[in-house]
């Protein structure tokens, strides 16, 4: 099936009146918000990108040089964002099947989310696709070109949201594990929240929960994963007391999601592939080794090793010492020598990791009746 051509209309025309600064040019790392949004669509392969400017348009025009982005100025930007949407639609390519509407003050939407919206639209019979997170609609909606004229001719109050409510029978929500679709920046406080979110290299707790919901993860697996998380963070805290620095965010996400594909064959790699496809390379790498791992006894401790050990210390949602957990596993396969050998090898690796941690901390994990049930 031939891929449908799409357009992204980026709205960057407003005053930024509540923000101490011009929102399109606020920085996220090395680039500005407007560059960030443009890059999202370029990387996602969206064929036409339109930037609608208004207030301080001259400050934005340099960012269009040497790009294929089409810029247009809305002289009536002070009449509200709807006029900028209409202005952008005047440039809609005849070949475009649908268009995104993306305010520049929602700059951290993930490239993978745009790809997911596109893929869903390709197979859907609905004309309006809303991204959603935890049952809340966000940006950018993807709208079939058949609504172009309706939007351009509309003279009712209430903006695009109100107009599209009249088309609800032709709309559908696409759940995504991307909280950034809800995160705009109207104030400096909002901007700081977005900066913190942008520094994340792993899905946060809410995004992990959204992923578990999307993949209909059973309650028993969720409880197991929560306990593995608790043990992982306990181990991490003991190492942090000895000034060992590890990636807590990636470890947290990997612990919560390590069994998200548990019902599938080769589930560690399947889970890793899922996270890496979403752009979370490190979290995926940690998940990939939670069943089998190569341990360098004299090497630095890693997030992979913490998750591996935590998973071996947890049976269902109960913490057991390694020798008890190993005995429990061996009892299940009394007449399968190859499986027994694999189990013994796995628990030997777990003991090596436990020894590394105990060497660093100077005490046993279960010394002084340490509570690992946390």
VMD Tcl script that draws the C-alpha trace (Angstrom):
set ca {
  {0.00 0.00 0.00}
  {1.36 3.39 -1.01}
  {2.10 5.66 1.91}
  {-0.13 8.71 2.17}
  {1.52 12.11 2.04}
  {1.10 14.21 5.17}
  {1.59 17.83 6.19}
  {2.58 19.35 9.53}
  {1.29 22.86 10.29}
  {3.36 24.31 13.12}
  {1.82 27.32 14.82}
  {4.38 29.84 16.13}
  {2.53 33.12 15.78}
  {1.45 34.18 19.28}
  {2.72 36.86 21.64}
  {4.11 34.51 24.34}
  {2.53 37.01 26.73}
  {2.69 34.87 29.88}
  {6.21 33.62 29.18}
  {9.28 35.65 30.05}
  {10.72 35.13 26.61}
  {9.69 34.29 23.05}
  {8.44 30.69 23.21}
  {9.56 29.53 19.74}
  {13.15 30.52 20.57}
  {13.37 29.03 24.05}
  {16.19 26.53 24.09}
  {16.18 22.78 24.67}
  {19.80 21.81 24.74}
  {21.51 22.96 21.57}
  {18.36 23.91 19.64}
  {15.29 26.10 19.98}
  {11.71 24.96 20.50}
  {10.79 25.76 16.91}
  {13.76 23.76 15.61}
  {12.84 20.91 17.92}
  {9.31 20.68 16.52}
  {10.49 20.98 12.92}
  {13.07 18.23 13.52}
  {10.39 15.90 14.87}
  {8.51 16.00 11.59}
  {11.60 15.87 9.43}
  {12.83 12.76 11.21}
  {9.38 11.18 11.02}
  {9.39 11.64 7.25}
  {6.45 14.06 7.01}
  {6.52 15.37 3.47}
  {5.34 18.97 3.89}
  {6.14 21.20 6.88}
  {4.54 24.63 7.21}
  {5.57 27.16 9.85}
  {2.99 29.86 10.60}
  {4.55 32.99 12.03}
  {3.09 36.23 13.36}
  {4.52 38.14 16.30}
  {8.29 38.56 15.86}
  {8.16 36.74 12.54}
  {11.48 38.28 11.50}
  {13.18 36.44 14.36}
  {11.92 33.12 13.04}
  {12.58 33.50 9.32}
  {16.33 32.79 9.62}
  {15.48 29.29 10.89}
  {13.84 28.49 7.55}
  {16.92 29.18 5.44}
  {18.39 26.16 3.69}
  {15.41 24.01 4.70}
  {12.36 22.72 2.84}
  {10.07 24.21 5.51}
  {7.52 26.62 4.08}
  {6.99 29.78 6.11}
  {3.94 31.99 6.06}
  {3.07 35.08 8.10}
  {-0.36 35.51 9.66}
  {-0.96 39.25 9.80}
  {-4.00 38.66 12.02}
  {-2.23 36.56 14.64}
  {-3.55 38.85 17.37}
  {-7.05 37.51 16.68}
  {-6.15 34.07 18.02}
  {-4.58 30.77 17.03}
  {-7.48 29.76 14.83}
  {-6.52 32.43 12.29}
  {-3.02 30.93 12.15}
  {-4.44 27.46 11.48}
  {-6.50 28.87 8.59}
  {-3.44 30.69 7.25}
  {-1.38 27.53 7.34}
  {-4.07 25.59 5.48}
  {-3.75 27.95 2.53}
  {-0.41 26.27 1.77}
  {-1.67 22.69 2.14}
  {-0.27 20.61 -0.70}
  {-2.87 19.12 -3.04}
  {-1.23 15.72 -2.57}
  {-1.50 15.76 1.22}
  {-4.03 13.29 2.61}
  {-4.06 14.81 6.09}
  {-2.40 17.41 8.26}
  {-1.09 17.73 11.81}
  {-1.82 20.88 13.82}
  {1.07 21.44 16.22}
  {1.44 24.50 18.49}
  {5.12 25.30 18.98}
  {4.64 25.50 22.75}
  {4.25 21.69 22.87}
  {7.79 20.97 21.70}
  {8.74 17.61 23.21}
  {6.38 15.23 21.39}
  {8.45 12.23 20.40}
  {9.26 11.40 16.79}
  {7.98 7.88 17.45}
  {4.59 9.31 18.42}
  {4.31 11.05 15.05}
  {5.21 7.78 13.35}
  {2.58 5.92 15.37}
  {-0.09 8.48 14.50}
  {0.84 8.19 10.86}
  {0.78 4.39 10.86}
  {-2.60 4.35 12.60}
  {-4.07 6.87 10.16}
  {-2.91 4.73 7.23}
  {-5.17 1.88 8.29}
  {-7.96 3.74 10.06}
  {-11.31 4.70 8.55}
  {-11.50 7.74 10.84}
  {-10.82 11.26 9.65}
  {-9.48 12.70 12.91}
  {-6.89 10.93 15.05}
  {-6.14 12.38 18.48}
  {-3.05 11.27 20.41}
  {-3.95 10.48 24.01}
  {-2.06 9.79 27.21}
  {-3.81 8.18 30.17}
  {-7.17 8.88 28.48}
  {-6.40 12.60 27.96}
  {-6.24 14.01 24.46}
  {-3.15 15.94 23.50}
  {-1.31 17.35 20.47}
  {-0.92 17.08 17.59}
  {-4.23 15.86 16.13}
  {-4.00 14.39 12.63}
  {-6.88 15.60 10.48}
  {-8.03 14.35 7.07}
  {-7.87 16.92 4.29}
  {-11.64 16.64 3.82}
  {-11.94 18.94 6.85}
  {-9.76 21.64 5.31}
  {-12.58 23.68 3.83}
  {-14.80 23.24 6.86}
  {-12.04 24.69 9.04}
  {-11.32 27.54 6.65}
  {-14.97 28.52 6.30}
  {-15.84 28.26 10.00}
  {-16.95 31.50 11.62}
  {-18.20 30.10 14.94}
  {-16.54 30.86 18.25}
  {-14.66 28.21 20.21}
  {-11.72 27.52 17.95}
  {-10.65 24.27 16.34}
  {-11.48 22.14 19.39}
  {-15.10 23.30 19.40}
  {-15.46 22.78 15.65}
  {-14.02 19.28 15.70}
  {-16.38 18.30 18.51}
  {-19.12 18.42 15.88}
  {-17.23 15.71 13.98}
  {-16.85 13.29 16.90}
  {-18.33 10.36 14.98}
  {-15.36 10.54 12.64}
  {-12.75 10.83 15.40}
  {-10.71 8.29 17.35}
  {-8.16 8.44 20.16}
  {-4.79 6.72 19.78}
  {-3.29 5.90 23.20}
  {0.43 6.64 23.36}
  {3.07 6.28 26.08}
  {4.25 9.85 25.53}
  {3.35 12.31 28.29}
  {4.85 15.16 26.29}
  {1.73 15.31 24.09}
  {0.05 17.00 27.09}
  {2.95 19.24 28.11}
  {2.76 22.83 26.94}
  {4.69 25.84 28.15}
  {2.80 29.00 28.92}
  {4.93 30.14 31.86}
  {8.50 29.91 33.08}
  {7.41 27.23 35.54}
  {6.03 25.17 32.63}
  {9.30 25.65 30.76}
  {11.29 24.31 33.71}
  {9.04 21.24 33.86}
  {9.66 20.63 30.16}
  {13.41 21.07 30.56}
  {13.41 18.42 33.28}
  {11.30 16.11 31.12}
  {13.63 16.61 28.18}
  {16.60 15.43 30.22}
  {14.96 12.04 30.71}
  {16.54 9.23 28.75}
  {13.94 6.73 29.92}
  {10.14 6.62 30.20}
  {8.90 7.99 33.53}
  {6.62 6.11 35.94}
  {3.45 7.37 34.23}
  {4.75 6.48 30.79}
  {5.72 3.01 32.02}
  {2.19 2.57 33.37}
  {0.80 3.68 30.01}
  {2.95 1.11 28.21}
  {1.83 -1.65 30.55}
  {-1.77 -0.65 29.85}
  {-1.20 -0.56 26.09}
  {0.22 -4.09 26.14}
  {-2.48 -5.34 28.52}
  {0.05 -6.59 31.03}
  {-1.59 -8.94 33.57}
  {-1.77 -7.92 37.22}
  {0.55 -10.69 38.41}
  {3.31 -9.47 36.08}
  {2.78 -5.89 37.24}
  {3.07 -6.92 40.90}
  {6.24 -8.89 40.14}
  {7.71 -5.90 38.30}
  {6.86 -3.51 41.14}
  {8.68 -5.80 43.57}
  {11.67 -6.06 41.22}
  {11.68 -2.26 41.09}
  {11.65 -2.03 44.89}
  {14.60 -4.43 45.16}
  {16.47 -2.67 42.33}
  {16.11 0.69 44.06}
  {17.15 -0.83 47.39}
  {20.33 -2.18 45.81}
  {20.91 1.15 44.10}
  {20.52 3.04 47.37}
  {23.16 0.87 49.05}
  {25.57 1.55 46.20}
  {24.81 5.28 46.25}
  {25.83 5.35 49.91}
  {29.27 4.31 48.63}
  {29.27 7.02 45.93}
  {28.50 4.64 43.08}
  {26.61 6.53 40.38}
  {24.19 4.68 38.13}
  {21.27 5.70 35.90}
  {18.30 5.49 38.27}
  {15.75 6.53 35.62}
  {16.80 3.86 33.14}
  {16.94 1.24 35.90}
  {13.48 2.19 37.17}
  {11.94 1.95 33.71}
  {13.68 -1.35 32.96}
  {12.48 -2.86 36.24}
  {8.88 -1.86 35.57}
  {8.94 -2.98 31.94}
  {11.31 -5.96 31.90}
  {8.45 -8.45 31.59}
  {6.14 -6.39 29.37}
  {6.53 -9.08 26.68}
  {6.57 -11.96 29.19}
  {3.88 -13.90 27.33}
  {5.92 -13.95 24.13}
  {8.82 -16.15 23.08}
  {12.26 -14.62 23.76}
  {10.56 -11.97 25.86}
  {13.74 -10.16 27.05}
  {14.73 -9.31 23.48}
  {11.15 -8.58 22.51}
  {10.87 -6.14 25.40}
  {14.23 -4.60 24.52}
  {13.16 -4.14 20.91}
  {9.97 -2.41 22.02}
  {11.81 0.15 24.17}
  {14.52 0.72 21.59}
  {11.93 1.28 18.87}
  {10.47 3.97 21.13}
  {13.87 5.62 21.32}
  {14.93 4.36 24.77}
  {18.15 2.60 23.89}
  {19.62 2.22 27.38}
  {16.41 0.98 28.97}
  {16.07 -1.56 26.18}
  {19.65 -2.71 26.69}
  {19.05 -3.28 30.40}
  {15.88 -5.27 29.70}
  {17.67 -7.42 27.12}
  {19.98 -8.96 29.76}
  {17.55 -9.53 32.63}
  {17.36 -13.29 31.98}
  {20.90 -14.04 30.83}
  {23.97 -11.92 31.41}
  {27.74 -12.03 31.19}
  {29.27 -10.84 34.48}
  {32.77 -9.45 34.75}
  {33.60 -10.28 38.36}
  {36.17 -7.49 38.59}
  {34.31 -4.98 36.40}
  {32.28 -1.99 37.49}
  {28.74 -2.70 38.64}
  {26.09 -1.86 36.01}
  {22.37 -1.17 35.83}
  {22.03 -4.42 33.86}
  {23.51 -6.36 36.76}
  {21.25 -4.71 39.33}
  {18.12 -5.60 37.37}
  {19.39 -9.13 36.76}
  {20.03 -9.72 40.46}
  {16.77 -8.08 41.54}
  {14.81 -10.29 39.16}
  {16.50 -13.40 40.54}
  {15.71 -12.33 44.12}
  {11.99 -12.02 43.40}
  {9.63 -14.97 43.02}
  {6.26 -13.69 41.84}
  {6.02 -10.73 44.24}
  {8.04 -12.16 47.13}
  {11.72 -11.64 47.93}
  {13.75 -14.82 48.46}
  {17.45 -15.30 49.07}
  {19.23 -16.65 46.02}
  {19.72 -20.20 47.32}
  {16.01 -20.49 48.10}
  {14.98 -19.04 44.77}
  {17.39 -21.34 42.93}
  {16.07 -24.42 44.74}
  {12.54 -23.37 43.88}
  {13.47 -23.06 40.18}
  {15.34 -26.35 40.07}
  {12.38 -28.25 41.52}
  {10.29 -27.39 38.48}
  {12.50 -29.26 36.00}
  {13.80 -32.42 37.74}
  {14.20 -34.47 34.53}
  {15.55 -31.79 32.18}
  {19.33 -31.64 32.62}
  {19.88 -28.91 30.03}
  {17.34 -26.66 31.72}
  {18.84 -27.40 35.14}
  {22.28 -26.42 33.87}
  {20.92 -23.13 32.52}
  {19.24 -22.38 35.86}
  {22.45 -23.10 37.78}
  {24.43 -20.86 35.45}
  {21.94 -18.04 35.85}
  {22.05 -18.19 39.62}
  {25.84 -18.40 39.63}
  {25.84 -15.11 37.72}
  {23.43 -13.67 40.27}
  {25.78 -14.71 43.10}
  {28.68 -13.03 41.32}
  {26.70 -9.80 41.13}
  {25.64 -10.07 44.76}
  {29.28 -10.55 45.73}
  {30.26 -7.44 43.75}
  {27.66 -5.40 45.61}
  {28.68 -6.80 49.00}
  {32.32 -6.04 48.25}
  {31.43 -2.43 47.47}
  {29.13 -1.97 50.46}
  {31.17 -4.02 52.92}
  {28.16 -6.00 54.15}
  {25.86 -8.82 53.06}
  {22.54 -8.03 51.44}
  {20.71 -9.91 54.16}
  {22.93 -8.92 57.07}
  {21.17 -7.66 60.17}
  {17.90 -9.00 58.80}
  {17.97 -6.36 56.13}
  {14.47 -5.84 54.76}
  {14.55 -6.37 50.98}
  {10.79 -6.55 50.73}
  {10.61 -2.75 50.37}
}
mol new
graphics top color blue
foreach p $ca { graphics top sphere $p radius 0.5 }
foreach p [lrange $ca 0 end-1] q [lrange $ca 1 end] { graphics top cylinder $p $q radius 0.2 }
display resetview
